[in-house]
Amino acid sequence: MAADVLTRRARVLVIGTGGAGLRAAIAAVESGADVLVVGKRGRADAHTVMAAGGINAALGTVDPEDSWQQHFADTVRESYGLAHPAVAEILTREAPAAIQELVDWGCAFARTPDGKLDQRYFGAHRYRRTCYAGDHTGRDIIEALVRRAEALGVPFVEHTHVTRLLVEDGRCAGAFGFDLRTGEQTAFLADAVVLGTGGHTSLWHPNTSRTDENWGEGIALALSAGAELMDMELVQFHPTGLVAPEDIAGTLVTEAVRGEGGILTNALGERFMARYDPERMELSTRDRVALANYTEILEGRGGPHGGVFLDVSHRGLDHIQERLPKMYRQLLAFQGVDISKEPMEVAPTAHYSMGGIAVEPETHTTTVPGLFAAGECASGLHGANRLGGNSLVDILVFGRRAGTEAARIAGQGGAGVGGGQAAGAVADAAGELDALLAAGEGSPKELQDTLRSLMWERCGVVRTEAGLLVCLEELAGLTEASGAMGVGGDGERWNRLAHGMDLRSGLMTAEATVRGALARRETRGAHNRSDFPALDPALTVNFRQRMGEEGLEVWAEPVPAVPEDLAPWLDGEAGAPTRR
């Protein structure tokens, strides 16, 4: 071990302080493992706090006819057939228990007058099954998970950027990272590692991510360590992000606004969703609403800032302040817009990675022994279209399962806490940082901005083979430019070093996304190929990728069949009307 590199050991190392990471850490500790959690941000400020609208479970408190089987059917049907049935079944069966855990840990969900958990509509759900805490559900969930983790004595290492997974004898043996404030380097040695690092939506501008998150960091870590990826081309563009001013462009306007009756109109005053989904209108699936918004704007029916209009003013001030308090305050602060009196202008924004690291359904083990992934960085649940509200229950159900299994296999390790030394991998990781810390050409931030614009223009809401091929060429140029990049030696070098590492992650995940989009020669859900506008039944497959000797390898695998007992619940086509 290098003399200037610190060493910390744990049976289970969790990377990421969001909902998936926290839930994995809680499960691992409750299973008896020694755990350490490492994160880029503080434990109560992970990206999960930005998930506003709600969390799904078939509780039947508002619509008693709901069931986990119907939740399963909605999830699989709206995935356009690409969701792994076992993953969807586990999630929908276990969602009610996950909600009850949150209640037990103090999460203050809204209640009906008789004291039951209230549930609201979200787009494409057959029934009302979305529990919520105003329009700040994610923050309340994170706070409940942090309280539980702290009560269990879970140790945290915050403000640390993980740059590499340590692989020893083909097995994940920990990770390497540096302190974002001091640059101090640490080798975290472990018998099992859980990634809960989020997605890669910062590759697009505009997007709903914060600028120092969601560059595909965990996905790139896993790919570099030998893991496989799946469905990387399937990225959800949320229909409603703010369009102005520029510094907040892309900021999410929660689906809860439409769930509470919000209406979409264009510059002509037309309620245009009647052209795209007359049955469900604004409560259609996110992919359909996003494409509708995009089309209205592209065809010249957008507003003064290049968006369409979302109006909830007819619900009245009292209702809005009760159900949408965060949105009400944000629009006043950001734009001086009172949404109880006037509409907001919105447009599609990159929001969620539906693909990611390939995992085994039951335990979320990756193809690298000792490595697990949960939450947005993992694939398998959402297919070509994620139902709003499913992401928050995903982090709970599969964070728990990954943490439990990581603790089990860590307990079988014979090398002691933290396994071996992984000395060669540590030396390589330290050398990588040393190279970046040298003076060089180009700014990581400038290259990041170029990457984001490129991905929006060439691999955004609507894609073509010609645009994707140009995108690959330009990505190769950016990758070459990043090789000469350095971050210098002044007091800001640690932030620039983080930008440099994020850029490298972004370039890797961008290439995987583009290669997946080229392979998927059809239009399915959120993946719109204008040169292949029809859904191709022969492409009801998951495209997987891994790093080969000559670069990324891409191949197709068929989606497993839906179990016979659940098949009858799929009683309609993808896009069937929501029952109201």
N, C-alpha and C positions, 0 to 999 in steps of 0.2 A: 504494500500500500504506500502511495506517495506520501512523503512526510508532511506536506502542506494540505492534505485532504483529510477531513474528519471522517470518522466511521461511526455509524449508528446501526444497531441491530434490532430486529423484531421478528417474531414468527410470521406475522402478516403485515405487509406494507400496503397502505391504501393511498393512492395518488388521486387527489381531488377532494375538495371540501364542500362540494355541492351535495344535493340530496342523495344521489347514488352512492357517493363515497361515504357520507355520514351513515347511511343505513347499513352499508357493508361493514363499517367499523363497529357499529353497535352489535350487529349479528356475530361478528368474529369474537368480540369481547364476551358476549353472552355465551358463546360456545367454548370459552375457556382459553382463548389465545391471547398472547402478548401482541399488541397492535400499536402501530404508529401511523398517523395520518399526515400527509404532506400536501400542501396546497399553495397555489400562486397568490391567492387572496386570503383575507381573514375568514375565519370559520363561519361567520354570520353574514358574509357578503359574497357568496358564490353566485353564479349565474342563475341558479334556481330561483332566486328572489325576484327575477324578472318575469317568471311565469305567473300570470295574473288571474286568469279567468276561472280555473277550477280543476278538480280532480275527479275521475270517474270511478263509480262502483255501482253495481246493480243492487241498490239497497231497497228499492221499491217504496220509499217513504212518501213520495209524491205520486208516482205512477206504480201502483201495486202489481200491475201485470208484468213489470220488467223482471228480467232474470239474467243470470250470468250467461246462459246460453244465447240470449238475444244480444247481450253485449259482445259475446264472441262472434256472432254472426255479423254484427255491424262492423266490427274491427276487421274481420277477414274480407267481407264483401267490399268494403271501402278501400282496402289495400289493393284492389284490382287483382286479387288472387295471388299476391306475392308474399303475404304474411305467412310465417311458419305456423301451421296449425297448433303445434304443441306449445309454442311460446304464447300464442293468443289464448289458448285454453288455460294455461297456468295463470296468466295475468287476470283473466276475467273471473276465474274461480276464487283467486286469493285477494282480489281487490277489496271486498268488504272487510276482511280481517285487517288489511293494511290501513284502511280508514279508521277502524276502531282503535288500532294502536296509536294513531295520531291523536285521536280524542283522549285516550288514556294519558298521553304525554302532554296534554294541555293545548292542543290546537283548537282555536275558537272558531269552528265552522258556524255558518249561519243556521238558524233553527226556524222551523215552522211554529205557528202559534201554539201548537200542542207539544212543543219541545223536541220533536224529531229533527234529524238533520235535513235541512232544506236541500232541494236539488233543482237545477235550472237546465234549460235546453242548451245544447251545443250543436253545431252544424252536423247533420247526417246521423245523429243518434235517433233511434226509433222512439226512445222515451226520455224523460227527464232523469238523468242519472249523474249529473255533474254537481258535486258538493263544492262549496266555495266559502271563502272568507272575504266578503266584499269583492274587490277586484285586486286584492293583494294576497292571493292564496299561497303563492310560492314563498313569500316572505314568512308567513305564519308557519308553513311547514318547516322551513329551514330553522326557524327559532325553536320549534318543538324538538326537532332532531338534535340541535346543538345542546339543548337542555338535557336531553336523554344521554347524549354522549358524555357531557361533562359530569353528569351524575354517576356514570360508570367509570369515570377517571380516564377516559381516552386521551392520550397525549397528542398534541398537534405541533407540527413544524410549519409555520405559515410564512408567506411571502418568499417562497422558494420555488424556483423554476426547475423542473425536472427535464434534463436534456437527453437522457439515454436510459434504456433498460439494460441491466447487467445480465448477460446470458453466460452460463457456465455449464459445459457439458450438455448443451442443448436444452437446458432448463433455465427459466427465469429465476435469478438469484438476487434481485433487488433493483435499485435504480441509482442514478447519479444526478446531482443537481447543485445549484448555487443560490445563495441568498441574494435576493433582488436589491437589498439595501447595502450590503457590505461586500458582496462577491465571494464570500466564504463558500468553499466547495465541500460537499459531503457525499460520501458513498453510503447509501442506505441498503444494508444487507438483510435479506429476508428469505424465508422458505416459501412464501407465496405472495403474489402481488395482485392487487385489484385496481384496475383502471376505472375511474369515474370522472373523466376529464372533459366531457361535453363533445360537441360536434365541430363542424368546420365551416359554419356560415359566415365567418368573417372574411372568407374569400370573395364575397360579393359586396358591392356597394350599389344601393343601400342594403343594410341588413339590420337586424334587431339585436345584434351582439354588442357588447362593450369592446372597445378597440384592442384591449389586451387579453381577450378571451376568444375561444372558438376558432383557432387557426388549424384545428385538426391535430393538436399536440399529441394527444393520447393515441389517435389513430396512426399517426406517423411513428410514434414510439413502438407500437405493436408491429407495424409493417417492417420496420428496421430490425426488429428482434426475430423476425421470421414468421409472424402470424399472418393469417389470411384475412382479407377484407371481403365485404359483400354489399351489393346494391349501392355502391358509392355514387352512381349517377342520380339516385333518387333523393332529391333535395326539396324540401317544402318551402315554397314562397308564400308567406302569409299574405292574405289579400289586403290587409289594412295596416300600413305603416305611415307615419307622418311624412309629409313631403317638404315642409318648410318650418323654420329656417334651415339652412344647409347643415348647421352643426348638430341638429337633432334629426335629420332626415333618416328614415328607416325605423325610428322609435315605434315600438309596437302599440297599436290600438287594439286592445284585447278583443277576442271573439265574444266576450261577455257583452259587449255593446250590441252586437247583432243578436245575441241570445236574449237580451232584454228588449228586443223589438226594433233595433236600429235598421234604417232603410237606406239603400244605396241608390243614388241618382247621378246622372251625368250633367254636363253643362247645359243641356237642353231641357233639364228637369224631368227626364224620363227615368222611371224605375226600371232600369235596363235588365235586371236579373230575370224578368219575364221572358227575355229572348234566350236565355242560357239554361234556366232550370225553373220553368213556370210552376212546378209543384212545390218545391222547397224554397224558392226565392233566395233571400239572404242567408237562410240556414242550410244551403247546399254545402257540399264538401269544400274544403279549403282550396283544393286544386281547381275546381270549377269557378269558384268566386274569384280566385286570383287571376285565372285566365280571362274571365269576363272583364274584370277591372283593367287588365293589361290591354285587352282588345279595344275597349272603349277609349282609352287614352291614345293608343296607337292610331286609331281611326279618326282622331281629331275631336273627340267629344269630351275631352278633359277640361279641368278648371284652370285658373290662372297660374297655378304652380305645377301643372302637369299631373293632377290627380283626379279622382272622382270624389263624390261627396257622400259622407255617412252621417245620417241625421237621426238622433235619438231625442230631440227636443220635445217631441209630442208626449214623452213619458213624464215630463214635468220635473221641476227642481227637486222636490222631496224624494221622489223615487230614484232619481239619478244620484243624489247625495247618499242615499242608503245603499244602493246596489253597485254604483260605479264611482265611489268617492275618489279613488286615485286618478281615474281618467278625468274627472271634473277638475281636480287640482292641477294636473299636468297640463291640460289644454289652456287653462287660464295662465299658468306660469310660462309655458313655451310660446304661446301665440296670442294670448289675450282673448282667446275664444271661450265664450260661455256656452257649453254644449247643451244647456237647458234652454237656449234661445236661438242657436244657429248651428249649422252643420260643420263638421270638420272635413278637411280635404286629405285624402289618403290614396296610397298606391301600393302595389305589391312590394314586398321586402323579403330578402332571404332570411329564413327563420329557424329551420330545423333540419338536421341531418337524419334522414330516415334510414340510410345505410350506415355502415361503419365496420367495426371489427366483427369477423365471423365468430360466433360462439355456439356452444352446445346448449340446447334449449333449457334443460333442467337446472344446470349449475352455472351456466354462462362461462364455462371454461373455454379458452381460446385453443388454437392449434399448437400453441407453445406450452409445454408442461409447466405448471406453476403460475401461469398467467391467466387472469380473469378480467372481464370487462362488463360493465353494467351502465345502464342509462343511455344517453344520447350517443356516446361513442361506440355502442354495440349495435348490431343489426339483428333483424329477424322478426320484429313485431309489426312494423308499420307498413312495410311494402311500399307501394307507389303513392300512398296517401295516408297521412297520420290523422286520426280523429283527434280533434281538440279535447284536451283533458286526459288523454291516455298517457302522455309523457310523464306526468307527475306520479301516476300510480306505477308506471314502469320502473322509475328509480327506486321505489319502495319495495316492490315485489322482487325484482331481480337484484337490487342491491343487497337485500336480505339473503337471497339464495347464494349469491356469489360470496358474500362474507362468511356464511356458514360453511360452504364447501372449502373455501380457502383455509379456514381454521382447521377443518378436518384433515386436509392433506398436509398442512404445516405441522400438525401434531404427529404425523407419520415420519417426518424428516429425521434422519439419523445423524445429521452433521451439527446439531446444536442450534441454538437460536441464531437466526441469520444465515444459516448454511455456511458455505465456504467463503473464501476471500474474493473470488472473481477478480484477481489482481490484474490480469490482462485487460479485461473489459474496463476496469476503473482507469487504467493508464490511457487507454484509447479515448475515453470520455474526457479526461483531463486535457489530453492533447488537443482535442477538438476545440475546447474552450480557449486554450492558449492561442491557437491559430486565429480565432475570431477576434481575440483581444489585441492582436497586432494591428497596426495602422494599415488601411487598405483603401480601395476606391469604392465610391458609391455609398449611399445611405440606406440602411435596412428599411427605414420608414418610407423613403421614396419608392423603393422597389415593391414594398407592400401595397402602396397606393396604386402602382401600375398593375400589379397582379389583380387587385380587386376590380378595377375598371375593365380589365381584359376578361375576367370571368363573367361579369355582368353582360358585357356586349356579346361574347361568343358562346357562353355556356349558361345563359340565364333562363328566363321563363320560357322562351321559345328558342329551339336549337335547330341547326342544320349541319349536315356533314361538312360542307365547305367551311362554315364558321368554326366547327370543332377542330378541323385539320389545321386551320390558321392558328387556333388557340394552342394546339400542341407545339407548333413551330415557335410561337412567341414564348411559351413556357420554357422551352429549351434555351432560348436566349436569356431569359431571366435567371434560369438556373446557372448558366455560365457566368452571368454578371455577379451572381451571389457568391461565386467561388473566389472572386477577387475582393470581396467585401471585407472590411474590418471595422471595428468599433472605436479604435483609438484609446487614449489613456486618461481622459479627464474625469471629472466627478460624475458625469452622466453615463459613463461607459456601461454600468450594469443594466440600465434601462435599454441602452442600445444593443447590448448583448442579448437581452430578452427579445427585442424586436428581431434581431438576426436569427435566433433560434426559431421564433415563430414563423419567420419567412421561410426557413428551410422546411418546417412542418407543412406550411401552406403550399409550397411548391410540390411536395410529394402528394398531398391529398388532392390538389388541383389536377395533377396528371391522372391520378386514379379516377377522379370524377369524369374527366373528359374521355378517357379510354372506355369507361363504362357507358357513357352517353353515345359514343360511336358504335359500340356493340349493340345497344338497344335500338334497333332500326324500326321503331314504332312510336306511337303516342299512347302512353298509359299513365293515368293519374297525373302527378306533378311533372312527369317527363314528357314534354311536348316537342316532337320532331315535325316541323312544318313540311319536310320532304318525305316523311312517312306519317301521314296524319291519322291513320287507322290503327286500332289495337290489333295486334297479331297474336292469335291464340297460341301459335307455336312458340311465342316468346314468353309464355307463362313460366319463366325460369328466373333464378337468381344468378346474376353475374358475379363470380368470385374472382379475386385477384391475389397474387403473391409476388414477392420480389424474386425474380429468377436471375440467372447469370447474365442475361442480356437485357435486363430491365423488367418492367411489370408484365406479368403473364395474366391473361384474361380468359376465363372459360365459363360455360354455362352449366348449371345444375338444376334439374327439375325441382319444383316445389313439392314437398311431401303432400300426400293426399289428406283431405279432411276426414277425421274418423267417422265411421258409418252412423254413429249415434248423434253426431252433430251436423251431418250433411243436410238433413231436412230443415234446419234452421236457416240455411242459406236460401231463402224462398224468393229471392228476387235478384235482379241484375245489380251490379255496382251502380250506385246512383239511384236506387229505389227511393220513393218519397218517404220522408220522415213522417211517422204517425203523430198527429197533433191532437 
